[in-house]
Amino acid sequence: MVVRDAGGPEMLAVWDVIDPQPGPGEVLIDVVAAGVNRADLLQRQGNYPPPPGASELIGLECSGRISGLGPGVEGFEIGDEVCALLAGGGYAERVAVPAGQVLPRPEGVTLVEAAALPETVCTVWSNIFMLASLRPQETLLVHGGASGIGTTAIQLGKAVDARVIATVGADSKVAKCLELGADTVINYRKDDFVEVVKQVTEGHGADVILDVVGAPYLDRNMRTLATAGRLVVIGMQGGRTGELDLGLLLAKRAAVLATGLRARPVQEKAAIVASVRDNVWPLIADGHLRPVVHTVLPLEEAGEAHRILEDSEQIGKVLLLAREP
Ligand SMILES: NC(=O)c1ccc[n+]([C@@H]2O[C@H](COP(=O)([O-])OP(=O)(O)OC[C@H]3O[C@@H](n4cnc5c(N)ncnc54)[C@H](OP(=O)(O)O)[C@@H]3O)[C@@H](O)[C@H]2O)c1
């Protein structure tokens, strides 16, 4: 699947390209399904080019079977059912990826569903837990609770016994967030999240905030943070430049953190994937975390998948099927 020219979903087209070859330390995967992420829309529009050396094809995660091993790969065999975190190339029938970014299909999850996991789980785990160190009984505020990222963050927050508050933009998304375990769900189009968080935490505020909105929420997030709170910005859907009240930051002894996963060095991604395998995969096996799949479309319908995300219709993930499992 290639982007014929920067533009709308109609620019996505099926195309014959040369098969990737696994280099040293890489595995080749026959892709079964690929996850669709908001970043894919930006790449299609020409606003999010792949990092140097990455595939030009869109797609940050996939599931499938290993069909080739590059020199020096240990721990995987041909035929293994896996999912993988990619720097690109997921919207395809085959992809080569460093072995450190590959995870076994988790117990109790189908091979198709497994495509919904790598990008969201690695993002949420690395930011909320490895970086912001969310602890039991703390309050986590998740913006965009019904997104792929949000549905994962709600479940992982509850898995460690945090209080979870989520924001959504439509009443139709409230029930699913509650079902996933959120303690409070706020429709941000109707209610001011600063006030609601203050009320439900009896003035304490949120210890950790996972933000996907950016500039327009910076001041409100700062006012919502508890003392010693951690604001983690992973998306800038509303803009990148905002005003930060340093007095408030200092008075709250708070931290503002921000990370992007895609451009991180291979070794850092491998460390995140290893931590996910050790800490999150058992939570899937014991039922604390389930992939939330909105719909599965054939790879040829990637344009329709992008339209669904553009209109924010989805709850959880949209997946593309490259071949029958
Ligand atoms: N930094 C990283 O490494 C990294 C990695 C992965 C994803 N991300 C970011 O994480 C975000 C979610 O990604 P995704 O793939 O899961 O996308 P997605 O499913 O398309 O979700 C986007 C979400 O943003 C929410 N949103 C938009 N405006 C909002 C607002 N004003 N207040 C609260 N929520 C708002 C939407 O909620 P409603 O539809 O309910 O309005 C929607 O649920 C994206 O911004 C993406 O770029 C970052």
The ligand as an ORCA input file, in Angstrom:
! r2SCAN-3c Opt
* xyz 0 1
  N       4.189     10.113     21.099
  C       4.014      8.855     20.746
  O       4.945      8.048     20.768
  C       2.657      8.397     20.308
  C       2.454      7.048     19.964
  C       1.160      6.646     19.599
  C       0.128      7.577     19.579
  N       0.390      8.880     19.899
  C      -0.687      9.900     19.875
  O      -1.723      9.466     20.713
  C      -2.965      9.957     20.206
  C      -3.938      8.819     20.083
  O      -3.477      7.956     19.052
  P      -4.418      6.834     18.432
  O      -3.696      6.219     17.303
  O      -4.936      5.999     19.535
  O      -5.532      7.762     17.789
  P      -7.087      7.755     17.683
  O      -7.654      6.412     17.996
  O      -7.407      8.361     16.365
  O      -7.522      8.769     18.816
  C      -7.427     10.135     18.829
  C      -8.206     10.568     20.060
  O      -7.938     11.928     20.387
  C      -9.079     12.366     21.075
  N      -9.186     13.821     21.127
  C      -9.177     14.682     20.093
  N      -9.360     15.941     20.559
  C      -9.501     15.849     21.919
  C      -9.737     16.786     22.961
  N      -9.850     18.089     22.714
  N      -9.835     16.319     24.237
  C      -9.706     15.010     24.508
  N      -9.492     14.077     23.550
  C      -9.396     14.494     22.274
  C     -10.226     11.777     20.301
  O     -11.312     11.695     21.176
  P     -12.848     11.905     20.714
  O     -12.986     11.252     19.365
  O     -13.607     11.221     21.786
  O     -13.062     13.375     20.621
  C      -9.700     10.411     19.899
  O     -10.139      9.416     20.800
  C      -2.654     10.660     18.886
  O      -2.548     12.032     19.136
  C      -1.320     10.078     18.516
  O      -0.579     10.931     17.684
  C       1.623      9.285     20.258
*
